[in-house]
Amino acid sequence: MVLKVTDSPFSQEQVELLNRLLPTLSEVQKVWLSGYLAALYNAETPMAAGGGAASAANGPVISKEVTVLFGSQSGNSQNLAKKLSGKLQEQGFNVTFSSMSDFKTNALKKVQNLLIVVSTHGDGEPPDNTISFHEFLHSKRAPQLEGLRFSVLALGDTSYEFFCQTGKDFDKRLEELGGKRLAPRVDCDVDYDESASEWMNHVLASLRESSATQVAAASASVGGAAIGTGTQTEYSRSNPFQAIVLENLNLNGRGSDKETRHLEISLEGSNLHYEPGDCLGIIAKNHPRFVRELIDAMGWKPEELVRINKNGEERPLEEALSSHYEITLLTKPLLEQVAKLSSENRLQELLAEGREQELRDYVRNRDLLDLARDYSLNGLSAKEFVSILRKLPPRLYSISSSLKSYPDEVHLTIRKVQYEAHGRERYGVCSSYIADRLEAGDTLPVFVQHNPNFKLPANPDIPLIMIGPGTGVAPFRAFLGEREELGAKGKTWLFYGDQHFSTDFLYQLDWQRWLKEGVLTRMDVAFSRDTSEKVYVQHRMLEKSKELYQWLQDGAHVYVCGDEKKMAHDVHAALVTILQQEGELGSEEAALYLKRMQQEKRYQRDVY
């Protein structure tokens, strides 16, 4: 690429300087510069020779400043927000990119274009790094925003009752404060790629339309620093890497009620990189026996061709149900769609107003095979039926290895889900696939899901308190492996629990070695079925309340990983109790202490 002065918005000296700089730029920087220059050369209003943008001849100047805020628990919203920021930069917009927890609320009044990408956590709750901004916006301190233009992309899961609730909250509140929508809110299910892309295109079109006569230098900031797209690997959620399985071992001892697989996967040749705290996404397949039973129950032909995407691509029905569609989960939106295809009155009655609890009870632990049998769906068109199914979402698992310890490898810790409900055996889609049908030497479609909200502190001398019962201990194996390789001096304390010491002590030899070598300073365990009264990690924390409080006072970072519905709440309550007892704080003061820790990224959770 060589720049010429002819018809250029730059002076002779500026062009010569740019041409001298070009050989020093990376390929990513050259792509960015090409997009920026294209915007300048094609602009209706040319730039002056000195580099300053000329004002539009008519009408008010439309701001090309765009603020992109994200609220994310697992990293999906942040990754989409970053992608959006890159697209905006390419279009010549000045982008401020920030998590909601880092955004200065007193700057909100000055924002003219606001784009929010946010997920919903648990039962309609905002993610941890969204709580403070969510509370501010819904408080009396929130300013009137008559000059604001905004749009919201909401991520959620239709299997939860309060689908995309946080995004709905923001959308409604911004309108109440006087904001005007750039584009309607879009609510995304777990297969969000197409919906998110359409929303981005709509937003970009609205911004381009309103600022068509404006040209500005494309720049971006993250907390005042420039944001770059970085080197992007070609493998992603939509284009997974076919990784070779190196090991697939059962970590539980003989006689255990559980089966936990330790999976070692080769990333050689992928250019995939990860850090402790990140997740690996797996594109799994539905159980073949379940797929055949569903086809039989519906009276379909397994070889019939059906569409698998909006582009019209077709696959045999059996393959489509195995690899492309979610068939093990019932949701209210799905039942509403099925009711439109079926003449079954009982299904309409189940969806009627006033029977919400009955509906919730029915969809719990049931799947499409139950629905087909219970409501006589045999005979419905396969093509029509698959058109209402959502895509089979990838399963995300916390990575349990450090790339520094295991170059070109990634390790996972996956517990097999299998149980009986409503007279039939049930299987976890991905966990049963890995436990029952995946062997060393097989390939597995994977991608790295970065999670910037669950990261080690930059300073290796900072103490760590890690709380991870069961498979929740996975990322802490990665944390300690990383600290071992770095030669970190900071103290570390692990709380671990499961059912039985003799059969369920995952990675026992690793912890013992790290304790002996000083990588792990101390460890407390709780095996709930080995004592007359059940003891869990939160009980061990309370037993060591004085020491734990001192670690907090010394600046320790607290990490919690595992079950969100009960364990995470119990651990949080234990921390509140410790602050009250040892710090002599009131309940509100203790809650504020933990909230401040979250804002400072000293209290991070990866819960599900």
MOJOSUL-V331701 format. One record per backbone hydrogen bond with DSSP energy under -1.0 kcal/mol. NH is the residue of the N-H (numbers start at 1). CO is the residue of the C=O. Records with the same first field share a line. If there is no record, write none. Layout:
# MOJOSUL-V331701
NH = CO  CO
This chain:
# MOJOSUL-V331701
8 = 5
15 = 11
16 = 12
17 = 13
18 = 14
19 = 15
20 = 16
21 = 17
22 = 18
24 = 21
25 = 22
30 = 26
31 = 27
32 = 28
33 = 29
34 = 30
35 = 31
36 = 32
37 = 33
38 = 34
39 = 35
40 = 36
41 = 37
42 = 38
48 = 52
51 = 48
66 = 94
67 = 113
68 = 96
69 = 115
70 = 98
71 = 117
79 = 75
80 = 76
81 = 77
82 = 78
83 = 79
84 = 80
85 = 81
86 = 82
87 = 83
88 = 84
89 = 85
90 = 86
91 = 87
92 = 89
93 = 88
94 = 64
95 = 219
96 = 66
97 = 221
98 = 68
100 = 70
103 = 99
107 = 104
108 = 105
110 = 107
111 = 108
114 = 149
115 = 67
116 = 151
117 = 69
118 = 153
119 = 71
120 = 155
121 = 125
124 = 122
125 = 121
130 = 127
134 = 130
135 = 131
136 = 132
137 = 133
138 = 134
139 = 136
142 = 139
145 = 177
148 = 145
149 = 112
150 = 180
151 = 114
153 = 116
154 = 186
155 = 118
156 = 188
160 = 157
163 = 161
165 = 162
168 = 164
169 = 165
170 = 166
171 = 167
172 = 168
173 = 169
174 = 170
175 = 171
176 = 172
177 = 173
178 = 175
179 = 174
180 = 148
182 = 150
186 = 152
188 = 154
192 = 190
196 = 192
197 = 193
198 = 194
199 = 195
200 = 196
201 = 197
202 = 198
203 = 199
204 = 200
205 = 201
206 = 202
207 = 203
208 = 204
209 = 205
210 = 206
211 = 207
214 = 211
221 = 95
222 = 225
225 = 222
236 = 239
241 = 446
243 = 241  444
245 = 442
246 = 264
247 = 264
249 = 262
251 = 260
253 = 503
256 = 253
261 = 414
262 = 249
263 = 412
264 = 247
265 = 410
266 = 244
267 = 408
270 = 267
278 = 275
279 = 449
280 = 397
281 = 447
282 = 395
283 = 445
286 = 322
291 = 287
292 = 288
293 = 289
294 = 290
295 = 291
296 = 292
297 = 293
298 = 294
300 = 295
304 = 301
306 = 315
308 = 313
312 = 309
315 = 306
317 = 304
318 = 302
320 = 316
321 = 317
322 = 318
323 = 319
324 = 320
325 = 320
326 = 390
335 = 331
336 = 332
337 = 333
338 = 334
339 = 335
342 = 338
348 = 344
349 = 345
350 = 346
351 = 347
352 = 349
355 = 352
359 = 355
360 = 356
361 = 357
362 = 358
363 = 359
364 = 360
366 = 363
368 = 327
371 = 367
372 = 368
373 = 369
374 = 370
375 = 371
377 = 372
379 = 298
380 = 377
385 = 381
386 = 382
388 = 385
389 = 386
392 = 324
395 = 282
397 = 280
399 = 278
400 = 411
406 = 402
409 = 406
410 = 265
412 = 263
414 = 261
416 = 259
419 = 426
421 = 424
424 = 421
426 = 419
428 = 417
432 = 428
433 = 429
434 = 430
435 = 431
436 = 432
437 = 433
441 = 245
442 = 439
444 = 243
446 = 241
447 = 281
449 = 279
454 = 451
462 = 459
464 = 491
465 = 557
466 = 493
467 = 559
468 = 495
470 = 497
472 = 469
473 = 470
474 = 471
477 = 473  474
478 = 474
479 = 475
480 = 476
481 = 477
482 = 478
483 = 479
484 = 480
485 = 481
486 = 482
488 = 483
490 = 460
493 = 464
494 = 522
495 = 466
496 = 524
498 = 526
504 = 500
506 = 504
508 = 505
511 = 507
512 = 508
513 = 509
514 = 510
515 = 511
516 = 512
517 = 513
519 = 514
520 = 514
522 = 492
524 = 494
526 = 496
528 = 498
529 = 499
530 = 527
539 = 536
540 = 536
541 = 537
542 = 538
543 = 539
544 = 540
545 = 542
548 = 544
549 = 545
550 = 546
551 = 547
552 = 548
553 = 549
554 = 550
555 = 552
556 = 551
557 = 463
558 = 602
559 = 465
560 = 604
561 = 467
562 = 606
568 = 563
570 = 566
571 = 567
572 = 568
573 = 569
574 = 570
575 = 571
576 = 572
577 = 573
578 = 574
579 = 575
580 = 576
581 = 577
582 = 578
585 = 579
590 = 586
591 = 587
592 = 588
593 = 589
594 = 590
595 = 591
596 = 592
597 = 593
598 = 594
599 = 595
600 = 596
601 = 598
602 = 597
604 = 558
606 = 560
608 = 562
